[in-house]
């Protein structure tokens, strides 16, 4: 088993209102790694602006570092 696993998840923000339209993608990535015996060690985010298109919204890139529990 690897000591660390690094994943990137891209989240697309809703154009109207607040909150991500797909936080379930982030939740799934975390739960999948937990089931494999890893815990979330670090998470960082970076955002990029809207492309100016209708329904574009902002994008957030989440980088997750998981540490082996074993």
PDB file of N, CA, C and O in Angstrom:
ATOM      1  N   UNK A   1       0.849  -1.188   0.000  1.00  0.00           N
ATOM      2  CA  UNK A   1       0.000   0.000   0.000  1.00  0.00           C
ATOM      3  C   UNK A   1       0.889   1.244   0.000  1.00  0.00           C
ATOM      4  O   UNK A   1       1.879   1.309   0.729  1.00  0.00           O
ATOM      5  N   UNK A   2       0.530   2.218  -0.815  1.00  0.00           N
ATOM      6  CA  UNK A   2       1.270   3.472  -0.862  1.00  0.00           C
ATOM      7  C   UNK A   2       1.050   4.248   0.426  1.00  0.00           C
ATOM      8  O   UNK A   2      -0.004   4.137   1.053  1.00  0.00           O
ATOM      9  N   UNK A   3       2.049   5.036   0.820  1.00  0.00           N
ATOM     10  CA  UNK A   3       1.920   5.847   2.030  1.00  0.00           C
ATOM     11  C   UNK A   3       0.961   7.029   1.802  1.00  0.00           C
ATOM     12  O   UNK A   3       0.179   7.382   2.685  1.00  0.00           O
ATOM     13  N   UNK A   4       1.033   7.637   0.598  1.00  0.00           N
ATOM     14  CA  UNK A   4       0.189   8.789   0.277  1.00  0.00           C
ATOM     15  C   UNK A   4      -0.435   8.612  -1.102  1.00  0.00           C
ATOM     16  O   UNK A   4       0.152   7.985  -1.984  1.00  0.00           O
ATOM     17  N   UNK A   5      -1.627   9.169  -1.279  1.00  0.00           N
ATOM     18  CA  UNK A   5      -2.311   9.220  -2.567  1.00  0.00           C
ATOM     19  C   UNK A   5      -2.750  10.661  -2.767  1.00  0.00           C
ATOM     20  O   UNK A   5      -3.274  11.290  -1.848  1.00  0.00           O
ATOM     21  N   UNK A   6      -2.535  11.186  -3.980  1.00  0.00           N
ATOM     22  CA  UNK A   6      -2.930  12.560  -4.306  1.00  0.00           C
ATOM     23  C   UNK A   6      -3.974  12.507  -5.417  1.00  0.00           C
ATOM     24  O   UNK A   6      -3.763  11.858  -6.442  1.00  0.00           O
ATOM     25  N   UNK A   7      -5.092  13.186  -5.214  1.00  0.00           N
ATOM     26  CA  UNK A   7      -6.166  13.252  -6.205  1.00  0.00           C
ATOM     27  C   UNK A   7      -6.533  14.703  -6.469  1.00  0.00           C
ATOM     28  O   UNK A   7      -6.379  15.561  -5.600  1.00  0.00           O
ATOM     29  N   UNK A   8      -7.020  14.971  -7.675  1.00  0.00           N
ATOM     30  CA  UNK A   8      -7.575  16.287  -7.981  1.00  0.00           C
ATOM     31  C   UNK A   8      -9.016  16.097  -8.426  1.00  0.00           C
ATOM     32  O   UNK A   8      -9.324  15.218  -9.230  1.00  0.00           O
ATOM     33  N   UNK A   9      -9.887  16.935  -7.890  1.00  0.00           N
ATOM     34  CA  UNK A   9     -11.302  16.906  -8.232  1.00  0.00           C
ATOM     35  C   UNK A   9     -11.671  18.302  -8.713  1.00  0.00           C
ATOM     36  O   UNK A   9     -11.369  19.291  -8.046  1.00  0.00           O
ATOM     37  N   UNK A  10     -12.326  18.385  -9.876  1.00  0.00           N
ATOM     38  CA  UNK A  10     -12.769  19.674 -10.411  1.00  0.00           C
ATOM     39  C   UNK A  10     -14.253  19.838 -10.094  1.00  0.00           C
ATOM     40  O   UNK A  10     -15.077  18.993 -10.445  1.00  0.00           O
ATOM     41  N   UNK A  11     -14.572  20.931  -9.430  1.00  0.00           N
ATOM     42  CA  UNK A  11     -15.959  21.236  -9.077  1.00  0.00           C
ATOM     43  C   UNK A  11     -16.418  22.431  -9.891  1.00  0.00           C
ATOM     44  O   UNK A  11     -15.690  23.417 -10.012  1.00  0.00           O
ATOM     45  N   UNK A  12     -17.609  22.355 -10.446  1.00  0.00           N
ATOM     46  CA  UNK A  12     -18.176  23.468 -11.199  1.00  0.00           C
ATOM     47  C   UNK A  12     -19.233  24.135 -10.342  1.00  0.00           C
ATOM     48  O   UNK A  12     -20.212  23.504  -9.945  1.00  0.00           O
ATOM     49  N   UNK A  13     -19.033  25.407 -10.062  1.00  0.00           N
ATOM     50  CA  UNK A  13     -19.997  26.152  -9.257  1.00  0.00           C
ATOM     51  C   UNK A  13     -21.250  26.454 -10.066  1.00  0.00           C
ATOM     52  O   UNK A  13     -21.198  26.615 -11.285  1.00  0.00           O
ATOM     53  N   UNK A  14     -22.364  26.527  -9.369  1.00  0.00           N
ATOM     54  CA  UNK A  14     -23.617  26.930  -9.998  1.00  0.00           C
ATOM     55  C   UNK A  14     -23.501  28.379 -10.446  1.00  0.00           C
ATOM     56  O   UNK A  14     -22.843  29.192  -9.797  1.00  0.00           O
ATOM     57  N   UNK A  15     -24.148  28.690 -11.561  1.00  0.00           N
ATOM     58  CA  UNK A  15     -24.156  30.077 -12.033  1.00  0.00           C
ATOM     59  C   UNK A  15     -25.028  30.945 -11.126  1.00  0.00           C
ATOM     60  O   UNK A  15     -24.670  32.082 -10.818  1.00  0.00           O
ATOM     61  N   UNK A  16     -26.159  30.413 -10.704  1.00  0.00           N
ATOM     62  CA  UNK A  16     -27.068  31.161  -9.836  1.00  0.00           C
ATOM     63  C   UNK A  16     -27.033  30.565  -8.442  1.00  0.00           C
ATOM     64  O   UNK A  16     -27.000  29.344  -8.286  1.00  0.00           O
ATOM     65  N   UNK A  17     -27.039  31.410  -7.439  1.00  0.00           N
ATOM     66  CA  UNK A  17     -27.062  30.927  -6.061  1.00  0.00           C
ATOM     67  C   UNK A  17     -25.666  30.586  -5.569  1.00  0.00           C
ATOM     68  O   UNK A  17     -24.669  30.933  -6.202  1.00  0.00           O
ATOM     69  N   UNK A  18     -25.606  29.907  -4.444  1.00  0.00           N
ATOM     70  CA  UNK A  18     -24.320  29.580  -3.845  1.00  0.00           C
ATOM     71  C   UNK A  18     -24.171  28.085  -3.688  1.00  0.00           C
ATOM     72  O   UNK A  18     -25.150  27.342  -3.745  1.00  0.00           O
ATOM     73  N   UNK A  19     -22.956  27.654  -3.493  1.00  0.00           N
ATOM     74  CA  UNK A  19     -22.681  26.236  -3.275  1.00  0.00           C
ATOM     75  C   UNK A  19     -22.410  25.507  -4.561  1.00  0.00           C
ATOM     76  O   UNK A  19     -22.916  25.866  -5.625  1.00  0.00           O
ATOM     77  N   UNK A  20     -21.609  24.486  -4.448  1.00  0.00           N
ATOM     78  CA  UNK A  20     -21.240  23.727  -5.624  1.00  0.00           C
ATOM     79  C   UNK A  20     -22.393  22.873  -6.105  1.00  0.00           C
ATOM     80  O   UNK A  20     -23.188  22.374  -5.309  1.00  0.00           O
ATOM     81  N   UNK A  21     -22.475  22.714  -7.390  1.00  0.00           N
ATOM     82  CA  UNK A  21     -23.487  21.855  -7.981  1.00  0.00           C
ATOM     83  C   UNK A  21     -23.094  20.389  -7.934  1.00  0.00           C
ATOM     84  O   UNK A  21     -23.912  19.523  -8.242  1.00  0.00           O
ATOM     85  N   UNK A  22     -21.845  20.092  -7.549  1.00  0.00           N
ATOM     86  CA  UNK A  22     -21.425  18.699  -7.562  1.00  0.00           C
ATOM     87  C   UNK A  22     -20.482  18.349  -6.410  1.00  0.00           C
ATOM     88  O   UNK A  22     -19.463  17.691  -6.619  1.00  0.00           O
ATOM     89  N   UNK A  23     -20.812  18.780  -5.220  1.00  0.00           N
ATOM     90  CA  UNK A  23     -20.002  18.409  -4.052  1.00  0.00           C
ATOM     91  C   UNK A  23     -20.007  16.906  -3.820  1.00  0.00           C
ATOM     92  O   UNK A  23     -19.139  16.382  -3.123  1.00  0.00           O
ATOM     93  N   UNK A  24     -20.974  16.213  -4.397  1.00  0.00           N
ATOM     94  CA  UNK A  24     -21.000  14.758  -4.251  1.00  0.00           C
ATOM     95  C   UNK A  24     -19.761  14.129  -4.877  1.00  0.00           C
ATOM     96  O   UNK A  24     -19.335  13.060  -4.439  1.00  0.00           O
ATOM     97  N   UNK A  25     -19.165  14.769  -5.898  1.00  0.00           N
ATOM     98  CA  UNK A  25     -17.924  14.257  -6.502  1.00  0.00           C
ATOM     99  C   UNK A  25     -16.795  14.289  -5.486  1.00  0.00           C
ATOM    100  O   UNK A  25     -16.003  13.351  -5.397  1.00  0.00           O
ATOM    101  N   UNK A  26     -16.724  15.356  -4.731  1.00  0.00           N
ATOM    102  CA  UNK A  26     -15.700  15.489  -3.698  1.00  0.00           C
ATOM    103  C   UNK A  26     -15.946  14.484  -2.579  1.00  0.00           C
ATOM    104  O   UNK A  26     -15.015  13.832  -2.106  1.00  0.00           O
ATOM    105  N   UNK A  27     -17.178  14.363  -2.168  1.00  0.00           N
ATOM    106  CA  UNK A  27     -17.547  13.418  -1.113  1.00  0.00           C
ATOM    107  C   UNK A  27     -17.227  11.980  -1.535  1.00  0.00           C
ATOM    108  O   UNK A  27     -16.723  11.193  -0.735  1.00  0.00           O
ATOM    109  N   UNK A  28     -17.519  11.647  -2.781  1.00  0.00           N
ATOM    110  CA  UNK A  28     -17.249  10.303  -3.282  1.00  0.00           C
ATOM    111  C   UNK A  28     -15.750  10.019  -3.286  1.00  0.00           C
ATOM    112  O   UNK A  28     -15.329   8.930  -2.896  1.00  0.00           O
ATOM    113  N   UNK A  29     -14.943  10.977  -3.719  1.00  0.00           N
ATOM    114  CA  UNK A  29     -13.492  10.785  -3.742  1.00  0.00           C
ATOM    115  C   UNK A  29     -12.957  10.524  -2.335  1.00  0.00           C
ATOM    116  O   UNK A  29     -12.112   9.650  -2.139  1.00  0.00           O
ATOM    117  N   UNK A  30     -13.447  11.276  -1.368  1.00  0.00           N
ATOM    118  CA  UNK A  30     -12.999  11.103   0.023  1.00  0.00           C
ATOM    119  C   UNK A  30     -13.441   9.746   0.568  1.00  0.00           C
ATOM    120  O   UNK A  30     -12.644   9.035   1.180  1.00  0.00           O
ATOM    121  N   UNK A  31     -14.700   9.384   0.350  1.00  0.00           N
ATOM    122  CA  UNK A  31     -15.209   8.113   0.857  1.00  0.00           C
ATOM    123  C   UNK A  31     -14.554   6.913   0.172  1.00  0.00           C
ATOM    124  O   UNK A  31     -14.316   5.890   0.814  1.00  0.00           O
ATOM    125  N   UNK A  32     -14.260   7.029  -1.124  1.00  0.00           N
ATOM    126  CA  UNK A  32     -13.585   5.940  -1.833  1.00  0.00           C
ATOM    127  C   UNK A  32     -12.209   5.666  -1.232  1.00  0.00           C
ATOM    128  O   UNK A  32     -11.825   4.511  -1.049  1.00  0.00           O
ATOM    129  N   UNK A  33     -11.471   6.727  -0.926  1.00  0.00           N
ATOM    130  CA  UNK A  33     -10.135   6.547  -0.347  1.00  0.00           C
ATOM    131  C   UNK A  33     -10.220   6.048   1.098  1.00  0.00           C
ATOM    132  O   UNK A  33      -9.383   5.255   1.531  1.00  0.00           O
ATOM    133  N   UNK A  34     -11.215   6.502   1.834  1.00  0.00           N
ATOM    134  CA  UNK A  34     -11.401   6.031   3.217  1.00  0.00           C
ATOM    135  C   UNK A  34     -11.669   4.527   3.226  1.00  0.00           C
ATOM    136  O   UNK A  34     -11.184   3.811   4.103  1.00  0.00           O
ATOM    137  N   UNK A  35     -12.435   4.054   2.254  1.00  0.00           N
ATOM    138  CA  UNK A  35     -12.738   2.630   2.166  1.00  0.00           C
ATOM    139  C   UNK A  35     -11.487   1.807   1.851  1.00  0.00           C
ATOM    140  O   UNK A  35     -11.432   0.614   2.152  1.00  0.00           O
ATOM    141  N   UNK A  36     -10.483   2.445   1.245  1.00  0.00           N
ATOM    142  CA  UNK A  36      -9.221   1.771   0.908  1.00  0.00           C
ATOM    143  C   UNK A  36      -8.192   1.876   2.032  1.00  0.00           C
ATOM    144  O   UNK A  36      -7.068   1.393   1.891  1.00  0.00           O
ATOM    145  N   UNK A  37      -8.575   2.512   3.158  1.00  0.00           N
ATOM    146  CA  UNK A  37      -7.670   2.599   4.298  1.00  0.00           C
ATOM    147  C   UNK A  37      -6.852   3.879   4.354  1.00  0.00           C
ATOM    148  O   UNK A  37      -5.787   3.908   4.970  1.00  0.00           O
ATOM    149  N   UNK A  38      -7.333   4.926   3.724  1.00  0.00           N
ATOM    150  CA  UNK A  38      -6.643   6.219   3.746  1.00  0.00           C
ATOM    151  C   UNK A  38      -7.485   7.253   4.472  1.00  0.00           C
ATOM    152  O   UNK A  38      -8.714   7.172   4.479  1.00  0.00           O
ATOM    153  N   UNK A  39      -6.825   8.217   5.077  1.00  0.00           N
ATOM    154  CA  UNK A  39      -7.547   9.353   5.675  1.00  0.00           C
ATOM    155  C   UNK A  39      -7.100  10.617   4.969  1.00  0.00           C
ATOM    156  O   UNK A  39      -5.980  10.703   4.467  1.00  0.00           O
ATOM    157  N   UNK A  40      -7.989  11.594   4.937  1.00  0.00           N
ATOM    158  CA  UNK A  40      -7.673  12.870   4.300  1.00  0.00           C
ATOM    159  C   UNK A  40      -6.630  13.582   5.142  1.00  0.00           C
ATOM    160  O   UNK A  40      -6.855  13.850   6.322  1.00  0.00           O
ATOM    161  N   UNK A  41      -5.514  13.881   4.551  1.00  0.00           N
ATOM    162  CA  UNK A  41      -4.404  14.541   5.243  1.00  0.00           C
ATOM    163  C   UNK A  41      -4.459  16.043   4.990  1.00  0.00           C
ATOM    164  O   UNK A  41      -4.385  16.834   5.929  1.00  0.00           O
ATOM    165  N   UNK A  42      -4.588  16.438   3.730  1.00  0.00           N
ATOM    166  CA  UNK A  42      -4.576  17.851   3.346  1.00  0.00           C
ATOM    167  C   UNK A  42      -5.510  18.069   2.163  1.00  0.00           C
ATOM    168  O   UNK A  42      -5.639  17.209   1.292  1.00  0.00           O
ATOM    169  N   UNK A  43      -6.154  19.224   2.143  1.00  0.00           N
ATOM    170  CA  UNK A  43      -6.939  19.614   0.972  1.00  0.00           C
ATOM    171  C   UNK A  43      -6.641  21.075   0.678  1.00  0.00           C
ATOM    172  O   UNK A  43      -6.637  21.910   1.583  1.00  0.00           O
ATOM    173  N   UNK A  44      -6.394  21.377  -0.585  1.00  0.00           N
ATOM    174  CA  UNK A  44      -6.214  22.760  -1.021  1.00  0.00           C
ATOM    175  C   UNK A  44      -7.152  23.013  -2.192  1.00  0.00           C
ATOM    176  O   UNK A  44      -7.520  22.086  -2.914  1.00  0.00           O
ATOM    177  N   UNK A  45      -7.531  24.255  -2.373  1.00  0.00           N
ATOM    178  CA  UNK A  45      -8.404  24.600  -3.491  1.00  0.00           C
ATOM    179  C   UNK A  45      -7.842  25.781  -4.259  1.00  0.00           C
ATOM    180  O   UNK A  45      -7.145  26.632  -3.707  1.00  0.00           O
ATOM    181  N   UNK A  46      -8.159  25.812  -5.530  1.00  0.00           N
ATOM    182  CA  UNK A  46      -7.822  26.939  -6.393  1.00  0.00           C
ATOM    183  C   UNK A  46      -9.027  27.176  -7.278  1.00  0.00           C
ATOM    184  O   UNK A  46      -9.653  26.225  -7.745  1.00  0.00           O
ATOM    185  N   UNK A  47      -9.357  28.432  -7.511  1.00  0.00           N
ATOM    186  CA  UNK A  47     -10.528  28.717  -8.338  1.00  0.00           C
ATOM    187  C   UNK A  47     -10.111  29.454  -9.599  1.00  0.00           C
ATOM    188  O   UNK A  47      -9.102  30.158  -9.631  1.00  0.00           O
ATOM    189  N   UNK A  48     -10.914  29.271 -10.630  1.00  0.00           N
ATOM    190  CA  UNK A  48     -10.724  30.006 -11.873  1.00  0.00           C
ATOM    191  C   UNK A  48     -12.048  30.650 -12.218  1.00  0.00           C
ATOM    192  O   UNK A  48     -13.109  30.104 -11.915  1.00  0.00           O
ATOM    193  N   UNK A  49     -11.992  31.796 -12.843  1.00  0.00           N
ATOM    194  CA  UNK A  49     -13.200  32.561 -13.126  1.00  0.00           C
ATOM    195  C   UNK A  49     -14.053  31.946 -14.211  1.00  0.00           C
ATOM    196  O   UNK A  49     -13.649  31.006 -14.895  1.00  0.00           O
ATOM    197  N   UNK A  50     -15.229  32.493 -14.349  1.00  0.00           N
ATOM    198  CA  UNK A  50     -16.175  32.054 -15.356  1.00  0.00           C
ATOM    199  C   UNK A  50     -15.625  32.319 -16.739  1.00  0.00           C
ATOM    200  O   UNK A  50     -14.869  33.268 -16.948  1.00  0.00           O
ATOM    201  N   UNK A  51     -16.004  31.484 -17.672  1.00  0.00           N
ATOM    202  CA  UNK A  51     -15.606  31.661 -19.067  1.00  0.00           C
ATOM    203  C   UNK A  51     -16.526  32.648 -19.773  1.00  0.00           C
ATOM    204  O   UNK A  51     -16.369  32.894 -20.969  1.00  0.00           O
ATOM    205  N   UNK A  52     -17.478  33.210 -19.051  1.00  0.00           N
ATOM    206  CA  UNK A  52     -18.371  34.191 -19.638  1.00  0.00           C
ATOM    207  C   UNK A  52     -19.507  33.580 -20.449  1.00  0.00           C
ATOM    208  O   UNK A  52     -20.255  34.302 -21.107  1.00  0.00           O
ATOM    209  N   UNK A  53     -19.638  32.292 -20.411  1.00  0.00           N
ATOM    210  CA  UNK A  53     -20.692  31.637 -21.169  1.00  0.00           C
ATOM    211  C   UNK A  53     -21.922  31.471 -20.282  1.00  0.00           C
ATOM    212  O   UNK A  53     -21.814  31.402 -19.057  1.00  0.00           O
ATOM    213  N   UNK A  54     -23.070  31.410 -20.904  1.00  0.00           N
ATOM    214  CA  UNK A  54     -24.297  31.188 -20.143  1.00  0.00           C
ATOM    215  C   UNK A  54     -24.203  29.819 -19.477  1.00  0.00           C
ATOM    216  O   UNK A  54     -23.937  28.816 -20.140  1.00  0.00           O
ATOM    217  N   UNK A  55     -24.422  29.785 -18.170  1.00  0.00           N
ATOM    218  CA  UNK A  55     -24.325  28.541 -17.429  1.00  0.00           C
ATOM    219  C   UNK A  55     -22.897  28.141 -17.108  1.00  0.00           C
ATOM    220  O   UNK A  55     -22.659  27.047 -16.597  1.00  0.00           O
ATOM    221  N   UNK A  56     -21.929  29.029 -17.405  1.00  0.00           N
ATOM    222  CA  UNK A  56     -20.517  28.709 -17.203  1.00  0.00           C
ATOM    223  C   UNK A  56     -20.159  28.500 -15.758  1.00  0.00           C
ATOM    224  O   UNK A  56     -19.725  27.415 -15.371  1.00  0.00           O
ATOM    225  N   UNK A  57     -20.336  29.525 -14.954  1.00  0.00           N
ATOM    226  CA  UNK A  57     -20.006  29.421 -13.539  1.00  0.00           C
ATOM    227  C   UNK A  57     -18.515  29.287 -13.301  1.00  0.00           C
ATOM    228  O   UNK A  57     -17.746  29.101 -14.244  1.00  0.00           O
ATOM    229  N   UNK A  58     -18.105  29.379 -12.051  1.00  0.00           N
ATOM    230  CA  UNK A  58     -16.700  29.245 -11.687  1.00  0.00           C
ATOM    231  C   UNK A  58     -16.341  27.783 -11.505  1.00  0.00           C
ATOM    232  O   UNK A  58     -17.201  26.938 -11.259  1.00  0.00           O
ATOM    233  N   UNK A  59     -15.050  27.503 -11.629  1.00  0.00           N
ATOM    234  CA  UNK A  59     -14.550  26.152 -11.393  1.00  0.00           C
ATOM    235  C   UNK A  59     -13.585  26.194 -10.220  1.00  0.00           C
ATOM    236  O   UNK A  59     -12.788  27.120 -10.073  1.00  0.00           O
ATOM    237  N   UNK A  60     -13.681  25.170  -9.397  1.00  0.00           N
ATOM    238  CA  UNK A  60     -12.775  25.032  -8.261  1.00  0.00           C
ATOM    239  C   UNK A  60     -12.045  23.708  -8.417  1.00  0.00           C
ATOM    240  O   UNK A  60     -12.660  22.660  -8.613  1.00  0.00           O
ATOM    241  N   UNK A  61     -10.725  23.775  -8.326  1.00  0.00           N
ATOM    242  CA  UNK A  61      -9.913  22.561  -8.360  1.00  0.00           C
ATOM    243  C   UNK A  61      -9.496  22.233  -6.941  1.00  0.00           C
ATOM    244  O   UNK A  61      -8.816  23.020  -6.282  1.00  0.00           O
ATOM    245  N   UNK A  62      -9.902  21.080  -6.481  1.00  0.00           N
ATOM    246  CA  UNK A  62      -9.539  20.627  -5.129  1.00  0.00           C
ATOM    247  C   UNK A  62      -8.440  19.575  -5.266  1.00  0.00           C
ATOM    248  O   UNK A  62      -8.600  18.594  -5.993  1.00  0.00           O
ATOM    249  N   UNK A  63      -7.327  19.782  -4.567  1.00  0.00           N
ATOM    250  CA  UNK A  63      -6.251  18.804  -4.527  1.00  0.00           C
ATOM    251  C   UNK A  63      -6.280  18.168  -3.137  1.00  0.00           C
ATOM    252  O   UNK A  63      -6.154  18.852  -2.121  1.00  0.00           O
ATOM    253  N   UNK A  64      -6.448  16.853  -3.117  1.00  0.00           N
ATOM    254  CA  UNK A  64      -6.582  16.123  -1.861  1.00  0.00           C
ATOM    255  C   UNK A  64      -5.393  15.193  -1.684  1.00  0.00           C
ATOM    256  O   UNK A  64      -5.025  14.462  -2.604  1.00  0.00           O
ATOM    257  N   UNK A  65      -4.792  15.221  -0.499  1.00  0.00           N
ATOM    258  CA  UNK A  65      -3.709  14.318  -0.160  1.00  0.00           C
ATOM    259  C   UNK A  65      -4.222  13.382   0.930  1.00  0.00           C
ATOM    260  O   UNK A  65      -4.660  13.826   1.991  1.00  0.00           O
ATOM    261  N   UNK A  66      -4.163  12.087   0.655  1.00  0.00           N
ATOM    262  CA  UNK A  66      -4.609  11.070   1.592  1.00  0.00           C
ATOM    263  C   UNK A  66      -3.393  10.334   2.145  1.00  0.00           C
ATOM    264  O   UNK A  66      -2.427  10.076   1.426  1.00  0.00           O
ATOM    265  N   UNK A  67      -3.455  10.002   3.424  1.00  0.00           N
ATOM    266  CA  UNK A  67      -2.376   9.285   4.108  1.00  0.00           C
ATOM    267  C   UNK A  67      -2.873   7.888   4.498  1.00  0.00           C
ATOM    268  O   UNK A  67      -3.996   7.722   4.974  1.00  0.00           O
ATOM    269  N   UNK A  68      -2.016   6.898   4.286  1.00  0.00           N
ATOM    270  CA  UNK A  68      -2.360   5.533   4.634  1.00  0.00           C
ATOM    271  C   UNK A  68      -2.501   5.380   6.142  1.00  0.00           C
ATOM    272  O   UNK A  68      -1.692   5.915   6.900  1.00  0.00           O
ATOM    273  N   UNK A  69      -3.519   4.655   6.579  1.00  0.00           N
ATOM    274  CA  UNK A  69      -3.697   4.358   7.998  1.00  0.00           C
ATOM    275  C   UNK A  69      -2.941   3.094   8.395  1.00  0.00           C
ATOM    276  O   UNK A  69      -2.783   2.803   9.581  1.00  0.00           O
ATOM    277  N   UNK A  70      -2.476   2.346   7.398  1.00  0.00           N
ATOM    278  CA  UNK A  70      -1.831   1.067   7.645  1.00  0.00           C
ATOM    279  C   UNK A  70      -0.336   1.134   7.821  1.00  0.00           C
ATOM    280  O   UNK A  70       0.307   0.106   8.035  1.00  0.00           O
TER     281      UNK A  70
END
